[in-house]
Amino acid sequence: MQAGRAAFKHGKLEEALEAFRMALEEEEEAKEVVHSNMALCCLRLGRYPQSLEHANRSTQLNPRWAKGWARKVGRGGNGEGLRQAAGGSASIPGGAGGGGGGGEVEGGGGGTEG
């Protein structure tokens, strides 16, 4: 997962996605974190349906992982990413708030980067 975090930090989103894909195969723990990171990469690349898929997987794996839920809102907290992923007709339970998709990828040990 470190390679993905480093690539993301340097703006190499495609490289980060590939590193996170490999991390999914190698990591036994924190898969919800990897999916959350992949959701953010896809969000930044404008791949809203894929971003939503990874955010959904993140929250399925660990419903308590807040970043997974934040990635579902995405695009600055206004829900635009979610609406576009759902074909423009999604409603957001409880409003959009909360700071959006977040701007940092996460590491494995429960800490935040940055």
C-alpha positions as CSV (number, residue, x, y, z in Angstrom):
1,M,0.0,0.0,0.0
2,Q,3.0,2.3,0.5
3,A,3.7,2.4,-3.2
4,G,0.1,3.6,-3.9
5,R,0.3,6.2,-1.2
6,A,3.6,7.5,-2.6
7,A,2.3,7.6,-6.2
8,F,-0.9,9.4,-5.1
9,K,1.2,12.0,-3.2
10,H,3.1,12.8,-6.4
11,G,-0.1,13.0,-8.5
12,K,0.5,9.7,-10.3
13,L,-3.1,8.5,-10.0
14,E,-3.0,5.7,-12.6
15,E,0.2,4.3,-10.9
16,A,-1.5,4.7,-7.5
17,L,-4.5,2.7,-8.7
18,E,-2.4,-0.1,-9.9
19,A,-0.4,-0.2,-6.7
20,F,-3.6,-0.3,-4.7
21,R,-4.9,-3.2,-6.9
22,M,-1.8,-5.1,-6.1
23,A,-2.2,-4.3,-2.4
24,L,-5.7,-5.8,-2.5
25,E,-4.2,-9.1,-3.6
26,E,-1.3,-8.9,-1.1
27,E,-2.9,-7.3,2.0
28,E,-4.8,-9.5,4.5
29,E,-6.0,-6.6,6.6
30,A,-7.3,-3.1,5.9
31,K,-8.9,-3.9,2.5
32,E,-11.6,-1.2,3.4
33,V,-8.7,1.3,3.5
34,V,-7.4,0.2,0.1
35,H,-10.8,0.4,-1.5
36,S,-11.3,3.8,0.0
37,N,-8.0,5.0,-1.5
38,M,-9.0,3.5,-4.8
39,A,-12.3,5.4,-4.6
40,L,-10.4,8.7,-4.1
41,C,-8.1,8.0,-7.1
42,C,-11.1,7.2,-9.3
43,L,-12.9,10.3,-8.0
44,R,-9.9,12.5,-8.9
45,L,-9.7,10.9,-12.4
46,G,-13.4,11.6,-12.9
47,R,-14.3,7.9,-13.0
48,Y,-17.4,8.3,-10.8
49,P,-19.0,4.9,-11.2
50,Q,-15.8,3.1,-10.3
51,S,-15.2,5.5,-7.4
52,L,-18.7,4.6,-6.1
53,E,-18.0,0.9,-6.5
54,H,-14.9,1.1,-4.4
55,A,-16.6,3.3,-1.8
56,N,-19.4,0.8,-1.6
57,R,-16.9,-2.1,-1.2
58,S,-15.1,-0.1,1.5
59,T,-18.3,0.5,3.6
60,Q,-19.4,-3.2,3.1
61,L,-16.1,-4.4,4.5
62,N,-16.2,-2.0,7.4
63,P,-19.3,0.1,8.0
64,R,-17.4,2.0,10.7
65,W,-14.7,3.2,8.3
66,A,-15.7,6.9,7.9
67,K,-13.5,7.5,4.8
68,G,-15.4,4.9,2.8
69,W,-18.6,6.9,3.5
70,A,-16.9,10.2,2.7
71,R,-15.8,8.8,-0.6
72,K,-19.4,8.1,-1.5
73,V,-20.2,11.8,-1.2
74,G,-17.1,13.0,-3.0
75,R,-16.4,16.1,-5.1
76,G,-16.1,18.6,-2.4
77,G,-18.9,17.4,-0.2
78,N,-21.8,18.4,-2.4
79,G,-22.6,14.9,-3.6
80,E,-21.8,15.7,-7.3
81,G,-19.7,12.6,-7.7
82,L,-22.4,10.3,-6.2
83,R,-25.1,11.9,-8.4
84,Q,-23.0,11.5,-11.6
85,A,-22.1,7.9,-10.7
86,A,-25.8,7.1,-10.3
87,G,-26.8,8.8,-13.5
88,G,-27.6,12.2,-12.1
89,S,-30.6,11.1,-9.9
90,A,-29.1,10.0,-6.6
91,S,-30.4,11.4,-3.3
92,I,-28.0,11.6,-0.4
93,P,-29.4,10.3,2.9
94,G,-28.8,12.8,5.7
95,G,-27.5,15.5,3.3
96,A,-24.2,15.9,1.6
97,G,-22.1,17.6,4.3
98,G,-19.1,16.3,6.0
99,G,-16.2,17.6,3.9
100,G,-16.7,15.3,0.9
101,G,-14.4,12.7,-0.4
102,G,-11.4,13.8,1.5
103,G,-8.1,14.7,0.0
104,E,-5.7,12.2,1.4
105,V,-5.2,8.5,1.0
106,E,-4.9,6.4,4.1
107,G,-2.3,4.0,5.3
108,G,-2.8,0.6,6.9
109,G,-2.4,1.2,10.6
110,G,-5.5,3.3,11.1
111,G,-3.6,6.5,11.0
112,T,-4.0,9.3,8.6
113,E,-1.4,10.6,6.2
114,G,-0.5,14.1,6.1
